[in-house]
Amino acid sequence: MATEEILMAAVKAGGDRQILHERIREHSMAAAREVKERGLDNDLVERLQGDPAFAGVKDRLASLLDGKRFVGRAPEQVDAFIKNEIIPLKRRYRGVTITGAVRV
């Protein structure tokens, strides 16, 4: 998902979609090799920042990769679940003590 955001932004900045897609694929494969074969950190972002094909979005990569852009309605759904499910259960079982360990 994140690389798709980068791709779309780079195309809007004037890049060729096919070339950018291929560059992302190449950088992704190289970064994955470093992680899998050498145990290094994933350096995909640094690779893209250093690639002239992504010069038009180089300064925006951090904002394009902000995790908040990819969670959709999850925060609201969690809040609603806590409000509608968890809090009523806590109220219902307030004062109940559980003894003994449950083994699964």
Biotite code that builds the C-alpha atoms (Angstrom):
import biotite.structure as struc

atoms = struc.array([
    struc.Atom([0.000, 0.000, 0.000], chain_id="A", res_id=1, res_name="MET", atom_name="CA", element="C"),
    struc.Atom([2.746, 2.438, 0.905], chain_id="A", res_id=2, res_name="ALA", atom_name="CA", element="C"),
    struc.Atom([4.643, 1.977, -2.324], chain_id="A", res_id=3, res_name="THR", atom_name="CA", element="C"),
    struc.Atom([1.414, 2.563, -4.243], chain_id="A", res_id=4, res_name="GLU", atom_name="CA", element="C"),
    struc.Atom([1.083, 5.926, -2.503], chain_id="A", res_id=5, res_name="GLU", atom_name="CA", element="C"),
    struc.Atom([4.670, 6.763, -3.441], chain_id="A", res_id=6, res_name="ILE", atom_name="CA", element="C"),
    struc.Atom([4.072, 5.662, -7.023], chain_id="A", res_id=7, res_name="LEU", atom_name="CA", element="C"),
    struc.Atom([0.931, 7.783, -7.410], chain_id="A", res_id=8, res_name="MET", atom_name="CA", element="C"),
    struc.Atom([2.614, 10.847, -5.900], chain_id="A", res_id=9, res_name="ALA", atom_name="CA", element="C"),
    struc.Atom([5.671, 10.432, -8.127], chain_id="A", res_id=10, res_name="ALA", atom_name="CA", element="C"),
    struc.Atom([3.468, 10.107, -11.220], chain_id="A", res_id=11, res_name="VAL", atom_name="CA", element="C"),
    struc.Atom([1.611, 13.291, -10.212], chain_id="A", res_id=12, res_name="LYS", atom_name="CA", element="C"),
    struc.Atom([5.012, 14.956, -9.878], chain_id="A", res_id=13, res_name="ALA", atom_name="CA", element="C"),
    struc.Atom([5.679, 14.150, -13.535], chain_id="A", res_id=14, res_name="GLY", atom_name="CA", element="C"),
    struc.Atom([7.243, 10.681, -13.461], chain_id="A", res_id=15, res_name="GLY", atom_name="CA", element="C"),
    struc.Atom([6.532, 7.854, -15.893], chain_id="A", res_id=16, res_name="ASP", atom_name="CA", element="C"),
    struc.Atom([4.324, 5.260, -14.193], chain_id="A", res_id=17, res_name="ARG", atom_name="CA", element="C"),
    struc.Atom([5.950, 2.237, -15.850], chain_id="A", res_id=18, res_name="GLN", atom_name="CA", element="C"),
    struc.Atom([9.484, 3.362, -15.065], chain_id="A", res_id=19, res_name="ILE", atom_name="CA", element="C"),
    struc.Atom([8.607, 4.282, -11.486], chain_id="A", res_id=20, res_name="LEU", atom_name="CA", element="C"),
    struc.Atom([6.836, 0.977, -10.946], chain_id="A", res_id=21, res_name="HIS", atom_name="CA", element="C"),
    struc.Atom([9.879, -0.915, -12.153], chain_id="A", res_id=22, res_name="GLU", atom_name="CA", element="C"),
    struc.Atom([12.226, 1.177, -9.982], chain_id="A", res_id=23, res_name="ARG", atom_name="CA", element="C"),
    struc.Atom([10.071, 0.467, -6.899], chain_id="A", res_id=24, res_name="ILE", atom_name="CA", element="C"),
    struc.Atom([10.084, -3.240, -7.745], chain_id="A", res_id=25, res_name="ARG", atom_name="CA", element="C"),
    struc.Atom([13.862, -3.287, -8.149], chain_id="A", res_id=26, res_name="GLU", atom_name="CA", element="C"),
    struc.Atom([14.470, -1.359, -4.935], chain_id="A", res_id=27, res_name="HIS", atom_name="CA", element="C"),
    struc.Atom([11.965, -3.508, -3.038], chain_id="A", res_id=28, res_name="SER", atom_name="CA", element="C"),
    struc.Atom([13.652, -6.714, -4.170], chain_id="A", res_id=29, res_name="MET", atom_name="CA", element="C"),
    struc.Atom([17.104, -5.381, -3.273], chain_id="A", res_id=30, res_name="ALA", atom_name="CA", element="C"),
    struc.Atom([15.945, -4.184, 0.151], chain_id="A", res_id=31, res_name="ALA", atom_name="CA", element="C"),
    struc.Atom([14.249, -7.534, 0.823], chain_id="A", res_id=32, res_name="ALA", atom_name="CA", element="C"),
    struc.Atom([17.466, -9.368, -0.072], chain_id="A", res_id=33, res_name="ARG", atom_name="CA", element="C"),
    struc.Atom([19.395, -7.281, 2.431], chain_id="A", res_id=34, res_name="GLU", atom_name="CA", element="C"),
    struc.Atom([16.864, -8.115, 5.144], chain_id="A", res_id=35, res_name="VAL", atom_name="CA", element="C"),
    struc.Atom([16.564, -11.828, 4.349], chain_id="A", res_id=36, res_name="LYS", atom_name="CA", element="C"),
    struc.Atom([20.133, -12.681, 3.444], chain_id="A", res_id=37, res_name="GLU", atom_name="CA", element="C"),
    struc.Atom([22.140, -10.316, 5.610], chain_id="A", res_id=38, res_name="ARG", atom_name="CA", element="C"),
    struc.Atom([19.761, -9.541, 8.483], chain_id="A", res_id=39, res_name="GLY", atom_name="CA", element="C"),
    struc.Atom([19.981, -5.809, 7.835], chain_id="A", res_id=40, res_name="LEU", atom_name="CA", element="C"),
    struc.Atom([17.247, -3.220, 8.291], chain_id="A", res_id=41, res_name="ASP", atom_name="CA", element="C"),
    struc.Atom([14.836, -2.558, 5.462], chain_id="A", res_id=42, res_name="ASN", atom_name="CA", element="C"),
    struc.Atom([16.319, 0.426, 3.617], chain_id="A", res_id=43, res_name="ASP", atom_name="CA", element="C"),
    struc.Atom([13.678, 0.771, 0.907], chain_id="A", res_id=44, res_name="LEU", atom_name="CA", element="C"),
    struc.Atom([12.871, 4.380, 1.808], chain_id="A", res_id=45, res_name="VAL", atom_name="CA", element="C"),
    struc.Atom([16.520, 5.384, 1.687], chain_id="A", res_id=46, res_name="GLU", atom_name="CA", element="C"),
    struc.Atom([16.882, 3.665, -1.679], chain_id="A", res_id=47, res_name="ARG", atom_name="CA", element="C"),
    struc.Atom([13.905, 5.559, -3.071], chain_id="A", res_id=48, res_name="LEU", atom_name="CA", element="C"),
    struc.Atom([15.167, 8.844, -1.639], chain_id="A", res_id=49, res_name="GLN", atom_name="CA", element="C"),
    struc.Atom([18.464, 8.310, -3.433], chain_id="A", res_id=50, res_name="GLY", atom_name="CA", element="C"),
    struc.Atom([16.901, 7.422, -6.768], chain_id="A", res_id=51, res_name="ASP", atom_name="CA", element="C"),
    struc.Atom([16.667, 10.403, -9.161], chain_id="A", res_id=52, res_name="PRO", atom_name="CA", element="C"),
    struc.Atom([13.403, 8.984, -10.535], chain_id="A", res_id=53, res_name="ALA", atom_name="CA", element="C"),
    struc.Atom([11.759, 9.900, -7.203], chain_id="A", res_id=54, res_name="PHE", atom_name="CA", element="C"),
    struc.Atom([13.300, 13.358, -6.874], chain_id="A", res_id=55, res_name="ALA", atom_name="CA", element="C"),
    struc.Atom([9.858, 14.959, -7.199], chain_id="A", res_id=56, res_name="GLY", atom_name="CA", element="C"),
    struc.Atom([8.614, 13.279, -4.003], chain_id="A", res_id=57, res_name="VAL", atom_name="CA", element="C"),
    struc.Atom([11.879, 12.818, -2.115], chain_id="A", res_id=58, res_name="LYS", atom_name="CA", element="C"),
    struc.Atom([10.947, 15.391, 0.532], chain_id="A", res_id=59, res_name="ASP", atom_name="CA", element="C"),
    struc.Atom([7.423, 13.958, 0.931], chain_id="A", res_id=60, res_name="ARG", atom_name="CA", element="C"),
    struc.Atom([8.292, 10.292, 1.462], chain_id="A", res_id=61, res_name="LEU", atom_name="CA", element="C"),
    struc.Atom([7.926, 10.467, 5.253], chain_id="A", res_id=62, res_name="ALA", atom_name="CA", element="C"),
    struc.Atom([4.417, 11.931, 5.014], chain_id="A", res_id=63, res_name="SER", atom_name="CA", element="C"),
    struc.Atom([3.450, 9.469, 2.268], chain_id="A", res_id=64, res_name="LEU", atom_name="CA", element="C"),
    struc.Atom([4.515, 6.621, 4.563], chain_id="A", res_id=65, res_name="LEU", atom_name="CA", element="C"),
    struc.Atom([2.725, 7.898, 7.673], chain_id="A", res_id=66, res_name="ASP", atom_name="CA", element="C"),
    struc.Atom([0.928, 4.887, 9.116], chain_id="A", res_id=67, res_name="GLY", atom_name="CA", element="C"),
    struc.Atom([-2.162, 6.954, 9.910], chain_id="A", res_id=68, res_name="LYS", atom_name="CA", element="C"),
    struc.Atom([-2.856, 7.067, 6.167], chain_id="A", res_id=69, res_name="ARG", atom_name="CA", element="C"),
    struc.Atom([-3.346, 3.281, 6.065], chain_id="A", res_id=70, res_name="PHE", atom_name="CA", element="C"),
    struc.Atom([-5.582, 2.472, 9.032], chain_id="A", res_id=71, res_name="VAL", atom_name="CA", element="C"),
    struc.Atom([-8.861, 3.722, 7.626], chain_id="A", res_id=72, res_name="GLY", atom_name="CA", element="C"),
    struc.Atom([-11.619, 3.727, 10.231], chain_id="A", res_id=73, res_name="ARG", atom_name="CA", element="C"),
    struc.Atom([-9.782, 1.406, 12.634], chain_id="A", res_id=74, res_name="ALA", atom_name="CA", element="C"),
    struc.Atom([-9.358, 4.036, 15.402], chain_id="A", res_id=75, res_name="PRO", atom_name="CA", element="C"),
    struc.Atom([-13.079, 4.872, 15.375], chain_id="A", res_id=76, res_name="GLU", atom_name="CA", element="C"),
    struc.Atom([-13.994, 1.183, 15.258], chain_id="A", res_id=77, res_name="GLN", atom_name="CA", element="C"),
    struc.Atom([-11.795, 0.419, 18.261], chain_id="A", res_id=78, res_name="VAL", atom_name="CA", element="C"),
    struc.Atom([-13.310, 3.321, 20.207], chain_id="A", res_id=79, res_name="ASP", atom_name="CA", element="C"),
    struc.Atom([-16.830, 2.109, 19.375], chain_id="A", res_id=80, res_name="ALA", atom_name="CA", element="C"),
    struc.Atom([-15.973, -1.488, 20.361], chain_id="A", res_id=81, res_name="PHE", atom_name="CA", element="C"),
    struc.Atom([-14.590, -0.365, 23.708], chain_id="A", res_id=82, res_name="ILE", atom_name="CA", element="C"),
    struc.Atom([-17.599, 1.880, 24.334], chain_id="A", res_id=83, res_name="LYS", atom_name="CA", element="C"),
    struc.Atom([-20.267, -0.612, 23.209], chain_id="A", res_id=84, res_name="ASN", atom_name="CA", element="C"),
    struc.Atom([-18.734, -3.943, 24.256], chain_id="A", res_id=85, res_name="GLU", atom_name="CA", element="C"),
    struc.Atom([-15.904, -3.661, 26.757], chain_id="A", res_id=86, res_name="ILE", atom_name="CA", element="C"),
    struc.Atom([-17.202, -0.955, 29.070], chain_id="A", res_id=87, res_name="ILE", atom_name="CA", element="C"),
    struc.Atom([-20.619, -2.648, 29.491], chain_id="A", res_id=88, res_name="PRO", atom_name="CA", element="C"),
    struc.Atom([-18.862, -5.955, 30.277], chain_id="A", res_id=89, res_name="LEU", atom_name="CA", element="C"),
    struc.Atom([-16.635, -4.263, 32.823], chain_id="A", res_id=90, res_name="LYS", atom_name="CA", element="C"),
    struc.Atom([-19.685, -2.711, 34.472], chain_id="A", res_id=91, res_name="ARG", atom_name="CA", element="C"),
    struc.Atom([-21.579, -6.012, 34.416], chain_id="A", res_id=92, res_name="ARG", atom_name="CA", element="C"),
    struc.Atom([-18.778, -7.939, 36.063], chain_id="A", res_id=93, res_name="TYR", atom_name="CA", element="C"),
    struc.Atom([-17.533, -5.219, 38.410], chain_id="A", res_id=94, res_name="ARG", atom_name="CA", element="C"),
    struc.Atom([-16.684, -6.792, 41.726], chain_id="A", res_id=95, res_name="GLY", atom_name="CA", element="C"),
    struc.Atom([-16.408, -10.341, 40.363], chain_id="A", res_id=96, res_name="VAL", atom_name="CA", element="C"),
    struc.Atom([-13.200, -12.046, 41.417], chain_id="A", res_id=97, res_name="THR", atom_name="CA", element="C"),
    struc.Atom([-11.600, -14.777, 39.382], chain_id="A", res_id=98, res_name="ILE", atom_name="CA", element="C"),
    struc.Atom([-9.667, -17.384, 41.310], chain_id="A", res_id=99, res_name="THR", atom_name="CA", element="C"),
    struc.Atom([-7.272, -19.950, 39.926], chain_id="A", res_id=100, res_name="GLY", atom_name="CA", element="C"),
    struc.Atom([-5.339, -19.897, 36.692], chain_id="A", res_id=101, res_name="ALA", atom_name="CA", element="C"),
    struc.Atom([-6.996, -20.773, 33.435], chain_id="A", res_id=102, res_name="VAL", atom_name="CA", element="C"),
    struc.Atom([-4.827, -22.997, 31.240], chain_id="A", res_id=103, res_name="ARG", atom_name="CA", element="C"),
    struc.Atom([-5.275, -23.132, 27.510], chain_id="A", res_id=104, res_name="VAL", atom_name="CA", element="C"),
])
